[in-house]
Amino acid sequence: MKTALMVCFVVVTLLAAGTARARESFVIGVAPHTSARVILEMYQPLRQYMEKALDIPVEIVTAPDFDTFARRGLAKEFDLAVTTGHQARLFQTDAKYIPILTYKADFRAVALVADAGSVRKPADLKGKPVLGLSPASLVTLWGLHWMKENKLDTSTVKFVSASDSVAQLIVAGEAAAGFTSLANYQKLTPAVRSQLRVLAESKPMVGRVYVLNKSRAALQKKIEAALWAFAATPEAKTYFENNKLEGYRKLRPGELKEMDPFAAEVRKALNNSVP
């Protein structure tokens, strides 16, 4: 009888362990720099590669806007986050995420206007509608600083969920200008891009950064090795080329600390707003 009970206990224990393993997954959160559909498609090769490397299910998730993404990151909902430099810095300082790597290509923000429109200089935007992503996005924060430097009223700024929407609304005449990343501007179709013009461009900033949840620190070496190995695959090279990212690189010493002023603005905005 004791032997039978012991066998039952072992079977139940193994089943419970198997169920726990089946439920375990590795969540990669990607900042909403474009639509959710595009992000999920864009990161499928990485998801599939990491799933094999880690031998557990891997999920790609995003958020409806940068503010929500920041809150989820600070709540440690992501095992690995791929986000803009200022949010990466916020995750590092406030939630103890571990910086892993970034992209070789410089990150720049741009102010776009309609090529055939009347806006030729910053002053031409006075009193006109301007588009940004969420208030917590790096391109929007840069854009707001740029507007203030040019003595423009930032209350005219409205927010949309994706950079491709910014371009489409400017082309449609529903906004006089909009802020996006240079890379996302370059990824627009030739037909749309030909109808736009860059009015202003930021200096280079650290781009999207991969940061690891501290709870996964035991996997850091394995994850880093997998990412560098992925970078050598044809799928990754296609991804880098299509998105003008040039590949991965290590972060330079103090590079994320340069994002402190922007990270502080996100922290303040999140503290002052209701989720």
Buried (B, 14 or more C-beta within 10 A) or exposed (E): EEEEEEEEEEEEEEEEEEEEEEEEEBBBBBBBBBBBEBBBEBBEBBBEBBBEBBEBBBBBBBBEBBBBBBBBBBEBBBBBBBBBBBBBBBBBBBBBBBBBBBBEBBBBBBBBBBBEBEBEEBEBBEEBBBBBBBBBBBBBBBBBBBBEEBEBEEEBBEBBBBBBBBBBBBBEEEBBBBBBBBBBBEBBEEEBBEBBBEBBBBEEBBBBBBBBBEEBEEBEEBBBEBBBEBBEEEEBEEBBEEBEBEBBEEBEEEBBEBBEEBBBBBBEBBEEEEE
